[in-house]
Amino acid sequence: MTHDTDFVGHSINDVDTPALWVDLDALESNIARMVALCGQHQVFWRPHVKACKAPGLAQRLLRGGACGVTCAKVSEAEAMLAGGVNDILIANVVVGMQKISRLVEVARAARLAVACDDESNIREISRAASEAAVTVDVLVDVNVGVNRCGVTPSQAPGLARLVSDLPGLRLRGLMGYEGHIMKLEPEEKATASAVVAKILAEARDLLRAAGYEPEILSGGGSGNYWHAASLGTINELQAGGGALMDVTYHDEMHLPGHQFALFVNAQVVSTAIAGRVTLDSGWKTTGCQTGLPRIISHEGAEVLELHAEHGVVVLEDGVKLSPAERVTMVPHYSDTTVLLHREMYAVRDGKIEACWPITAAGALR
């Protein structure tokens, strides 16, 4: 049996298809762009890893200048910790004692912060942390317009006071994520980003008036990070998907200057239908919730539709693809692609430098 690590030093085309891979030059360029902008505005970069899912890739983000990582679930944090990443924000409310008991175990081995927006939840985390003799850092989650989680600015000081008064907890600051504005047109996005910053700044000022100095003000996504980092409110940026880049970030969120870094290699399995070919990669390979992947290896070839195990491609007149010919695609959305795979290959100039297990795939709890 050939193991994935056996391909190190080989061409990415030696790996059977479907194959998920990252172009290291493009990845490093995207990382450098995000880190440089953060540095320009004295903002720390804590990229979200809900897209990358691989501790090996997270380590590259840290090596490139990230201060830590952001996770969506406790199980993601567990996977990152097992992979050597030990400065983690869970930018999500963690409820129920099953999850909270795992949360405090992560806090035993990592510097861990979690978002909270409810008094009873804060008390439960405090109780579990105290019993485990660990400290859990808390960011009060502020609703900046997503209307999903988070309190109003006027409610934030009360929760900050509770966190400060309870054992096992340490108040670190505030967070507010503006997911509702990521796909706005550029002028609208700039205006909406300023509104979000104003809401979070109001919560910050109310905390200060109540005697609490928020050390961390966290927010920003890949779709607006250049606005979020420059407005003078946040000092920690959560944007992470822009490091990988994909069709959604390019076409719908208009990230400036980023390069496609995440790819899927597929293979032609059928040419029997005139004017089209069929690939061995369907929605089980790339996902289909947000749209179709984009072929970049062959001009005049476009993905028409995805089936479970097949991708149907239409060809312009004169374009020919042969059985077993390889096709390279950019996923439509990295978040819904990476989680379907168990490893990704780190590639430079066509050669594999590393194979990264995607240990947080399926990390839903």
N, C-alpha and C positions, 0 to 999 in steps of 0.2 A: 504494500500500500504506500502511495506517495503522500507525505504529510505536507501541509501548506507551507511550513517553514523550509521545506526542501527546495522551494522555488526561488529563494533568495539568491540574487546574482543572475537569475534567468530573465528572459524577456517576459513581459506581461502576457504576450501572445502564447506563451507556453502553458499558461493556466487554462484549464477547460472552462467553458462558458456555461452559464452566466458567471461573470466575475466582476466584483465591485472593487474599484481602485481609486487611489488618490494621487494626483500629480503633485509631488512635493514642491517643485518650483513654484507652481501656482498657489499652493497652500501657504508657503512661506511668504510669498508676495502679499497675499491677502492679510495674513497675520501682521506683517510689518506695517501695512497700511492702517489697520485698526489700532495697533499699539502706538504708532506715531501720532495719530489724531488724539488718542487718550493722553499721551504725554504732553501734547501741545496745550491741553486744557486741565492738566493736573488731575486726571481721572484715572483710577485703577481699572484694569480690565479683568472681569471675572466671567468668562464666556460660558454660556449655557451649553451643556453637552447632551441635551435631549435629542439632538440630531446625530452627533458623532458616535455616541454609545460605546466607544472603544477607549479604554484607559491609555493605550499606546498613542492614540491621536491626542488625547487630553494632555499627555506628557509633552507632546510637541507644542501644544498651545502654551503650556507653562514655560517651556524652554524659550519660546518666542517672546515672552514678556507678561503672560497672564499671572495674576496674583493668587488665583485659585480657580475653582469651577463653580458653576451653578447647575443644580439638578432639579428635576421635576418631581421625583419620587424617592422614597427612602431606598428602594431597591436599586435605583441608579446610583445613589450615594454609596451603597454597600459595594457595588461593582467597582466604582471609582476608587474607593478605599482599598479594596483587595488588589487593585492595580497600582497602588503606590501614590495615589492622589489624596492628600490629607488636609486640604483647606477647602471646605465645601459649604455652599449656601443651598438649602432646599427652598426654592422660591415658590413655595406652595404650602397650604395649610395641611398639617398632618394630624389626623383625628383617629380615635379608636385606640384602645390600649395595645392591640396587637402591633400596630405600626409604631406607636409611641415607645413601646419597649425596645423595638429595633432601633428607633431614632437615638435613644440614649446609649445604646451599645456602639453606634457609630461615633457618638460624642466622646466615648471612652478612649477612642483611638485617633480621633481627628479633631481639628478645630472646626466646629459645626455651628452653623446658624440656620434658623428656620423662621419662616414667615408665620405670623399669627394675627388673627382678627377677631378673636372671641375669648371672653373672660373664662368660660368653663374649660376651654381647650388649654389656655395658658396655665390654669390651675392643675390640670391633668399632667401636663409636661413637667411642671414644677415638682409634683409629687413623685413622678417616676424618676426624674433626675436626682432628686434628693435621696431617694431610696438606693439609687445606684452610685451615689457619691460622685456624680459628674456635674459639669456645668454645660448648659445648652444656651448658646447665644440666640437672641430673639430680635427680629426686625418686625416692627408693627407694619402690617400691610395696609396701604392706603388705596382706596378706590380712586383712580385717576381718570376713569371714564369707561373702562372695559365693562363695568357692572357685572363682574364675575365673582370676585372676592374683594375684601378690603373695606376699611371703615372710612367715614368722612374725616376730614382734617380735625374737626372739633372733637371727635371721639378718640383721636390718637393719644392725647395726653393721659386720659384715664387708663388706657391699656398700658402705656409706658409706666405709669405709677405702679400698676399692679405687678408688672414684670420686675420692676426695681425692688418691690417689697417682698417678693416671694423667694424662697431658697431654691438653689439649683438652676437659677436663670440669671442671665446677664443681658441687660438692655444694650443693644449695639446701634439701633437706629431705626430707619424707615425704608420701606421699598414701595414702589408703585410702578406697575408694568402697563405700558400703553399699547397693548396688542391691537386695539381697535383702529389705530391710525396707520398701520404699516403699509397698507396698499393705497393710501390716498395719493392723489396727484401731488407733484412736488410743492407747489405753492400752498396748497391746503395742508400738506404734511408739516411744513415749516410753521404755519400758524397753529395747528393742533399740537405740535410738540411744545410750543411756548405755553399753551393753555395747561398741558400736563405738568410742565415744570412749575407753573404758578401754583397748582393744587398741591404738589408735593412740598413746595417752599412754604405754603401756608401751614401745612402740618408741622414742618420743621420749626417755624417761628412759634407756633403754639407750644411745642415741646420745650423750646428754650424759655418761653415765658413761664412755664410751669417748673422750671429748674432742671431740665434734662437736656444735655447736649448730645444730639445724635452723631455718633462717630461715623456711621455709614448712611449714605443716601443712595439707594440702589434702584436702577431702572434702565430703560432703553433697550430697544431691540435692533436687529440687523437692518430692519427697514427704515429706521430713523436715527441710527446711532450717531451720525455726524451732526445732527441737530441736538440730540439729547446730551451729548458730551460737551457741547459748546455753550449751553444756556446758563451755566453757572449754578445749577441746583444739585444734580447728582455728583457724587464723587466715586461711584463704582458702576461700571457699565456691564450689563448682563448679555449684550449681543454676542452670539456665538456662531449662528448659522452662516454668516457672511464669510467665515473662514473657508467653508467648503464651496459656497456659491452653487446656484442651480438655476433652472429656468424661471422659477417663481421669483427668486431674488432679483434676477436680471430683468425680466419683462414686467413684473407687477410691482416690485418694490424699488427698482431703479437705483441699485447700489452703485455708487460712483467709483470707477476704476478697478473693480474687482474682476478676477479671472475665474472661469470655471475650473474647479479643482477636483470635483467628484464625478466619476464616470462608471458606466456599466458596459462591459464588453459582451456582445451577443454573437450568435452564429446563425447564418442562413440555413434553414432546414428544408425549405421547399421553394422551388421556382415554378411550380406547375401551373399557376394562375398567371395569365398574361398581364403584364403591367404592374405586377406586385410580387413581393417575396414574403416569406414567413420566417420569423426569427424564433429562437428557442427561449426567448425572454418575454414573459407576459406580466400581468399585474402582480403575480407572486414574486417577481423580481424587482420591479420598479415602483409598485404601488400605482393606484389610479385615482385616488380621491381628489386630487387637485388638478390633474391634467395629464398630458402625454409627454413622454421623454422626447428629447430632440437628438436626431442623428447628426453628428459632426464629422464623421469620417468619410461620408460620401455625399457630395452635392447631388441634388435632384432625387434624394430618397427621404421620405417623410413617414413617420409612424401614423397610420390611419386609425388603428384601434388596438386595444389590448384584450386578450383572453387570458385565462388563468395561467397557461404555460406557453402561450404564443403571442408574438407581436406581429401584426400585419402592417406591411410597409408598402406604400405606393411609390412607383418610380416614374420619373419624367421620361418622355420619349428619348431613346438613345442611351439611357442608363441601364447597365447590366450588372447584376450580382449573381454569383455562382453558389451552388450548394457548398456549405462549410466555410464560405467567406465570412470574415469577421467584420462586425460593425460596432462602432463605439458611439454610445449615447450619453447625453447629460440628463440626469433625472429631472423630472419636473419639480419635485420637492424632496430635499434630502431627508427631512424628518420621516417621511412615509416610505423611504427607500432603504435606508441603512438598517432599520429594525428588522427587515426581512432576511438579512444575511447573517452569517456567523463569523465571517472574517472579511477584512478589506486589506488590499495590498498597497503598500507605500512604494511609489514608482518615481524614478528620476531618469529622464532621457530614455524611457522605454524599459529600463531595468528595475527589477524588484529589489528594494533595499530592506524591506521588512514586511512581515505579515502580522496584522493587528487583530487579535480576537475581539469580536464585538460582544463583550461579556454582559453588556446592559441591554442587549436585544431581549424583548419580552419582559423588561423590568417595569411592570405596571403597578406594583404595590408599594 
